[in-house]
């Protein structure tokens, strides 16, 4: 599976661990940046880059990391077709993929250690997007993407 990875400077070290893990597990990765932990950069640039890689079909899934996971997830979710979820543990990672069909996993390097992050990544990758009531709910999320810019306030 081809997986996009991106982070800001705060998430760089954890992204590096996750990239190596994914490669060790036999996945092909696309690193969209950043390339170091010392130069301050803006998380929206890298969240959007991961999102675009997934939405375009260049990558099947994405992983994005910033200090909290929140900012980079907001950026990724601005890309139509992306369902980015911030997770903090195995359970939230599994449910994000199973119930919400999350196609981008977001982690906070200041909140989640490397061991838990790897376990969460494993749970997310191995979860199966559920059918039934979850498909209808995800379809409603997809409808929101189709109506971007509509004035439905």
Order of alpha helices (4+ residues) and beta strands (2+ residues): beta-alpha-beta-alpha-beta-alpha-beta-alpha-beta-alpha-alpha
